Amino acid sequence: MNRKYGSFLLLIFICLTFVGHAQTLRPISLAEAIELGIKNSKNLEISRAKILEAQAMLEDAKNRKLPDFKITGSYLQLNSANFDLKSAGSGSSSNTPKISSLIYGMANASLPVYAGGRIRFGIESSTYLLNAARLQSEQDSNAIAYNIAEAYINLYKSRIAIQVVQENLQAARSRDTTFSNLEKNGLLAKNDLLKSNLQTTQTELALLDAQNDAKLANTNMCLLLGLPDSIQIETETSFLATLPETISLTDLEAASFQNRKDMQAGNLRIKAADLAIKSARAESLPSLVLTGGYVAGVVPNLFSVTNALNVGIGVQYNLANLWKSNASLTRAKAQLTEAQAGENLLEDAVRLQANKDFQEFILAKNKMDVYDKALAQSTENYRITHNKYANNLATMTELLEANAALLQAKLNVPFAKADAFLAYEKLLLVSGKQIK
């Protein structure tokens, strides 16, 4: 009795363990996947960090136009200090008190009035760089949205492949059973039965490959969305209901140059580099500063100073600028040249990518029509070949070839529609429009 009870508990434990390790099915729409993926993207953390860095640079540039205020205080312990006070009518030096300590405090304030434009140019340049970082982050976000859409489509295709191959495998096994009975009754050659069995085995291998691809696609999707691997994502198909109409290549290129955030960011970097040149040239100009301060000091047994206020104007000019080369100016010019060259390269890359993606979208749409026609043809061909085989007018090889062609046609139709949708998403990416 105890042994049966222990076996029952062991069975319950095994069942609970199996349930704990089973995958959790979670339906996720494409729009939800994109939103979740962007929210949890590790790549976008770099973009966010660059924005924070640019914000810090802007704050630093703004701080340079604010006044500085410093307070200094000291207490000095002196050792046998000699004080010689020179004044009219002074008495004997033997009456000079001994000084053993010194206390003083100062408060100084300074406000930049003129710095050759370096402060203003620095603020404007940092503002451009901050906006460029934000635009680049938007472009990165759109690129990640496309990657998520591509992964979602791959997962959808892998599930479709499993479904179609499973249906074909079920039909193949049913056919093998029929052919096996015919062979036992001497109505079918052994070689024909082996051919049928071989195709069934190949279908089983295709199913294993499809299931493995689906597992990898699901793992990749979970990583992109920040979900645990134990979740099995169920894709929806409503996004394939309608496919947008083709846009012209001219409109696509125009939209790319107008809407792409990375191109807008490049233009801002060029403006920032141009301001950096002006700032570097301003380093050779003098600077003007308003100053003010307060001084108080005490020398015990000798004198004390209080309420020593001071206000003034400070002018600074580095005469070394007359013979030293302005390395900052050279560096700023090089950065401007680099930014302009990068912008030109990006324009060429965008134009090439727009043409390539446009042609791929047209090709994908045309393939949809061709594959629809091929499916109808393969279905009819298999029906005719099957009837001919039943009347001994076709060989087993012809029947199996017709069946293989029908299986491929059933896969090509949904794959082509998914590929056309993904090709359109690529057009949105290259044109700078938001992928949702």
Helices and strands as residue ranges (DSSP letters): H 2-21, E 24-28, H 30-39, H 43-63, E 68-81, G 93-95, E 99-114, H 118-184, H 190-225, E 231-235, G 238-240, H 249-259, H 261-282, E 287-299, E 303-316, G 319-322, H 327-390, H 396-431
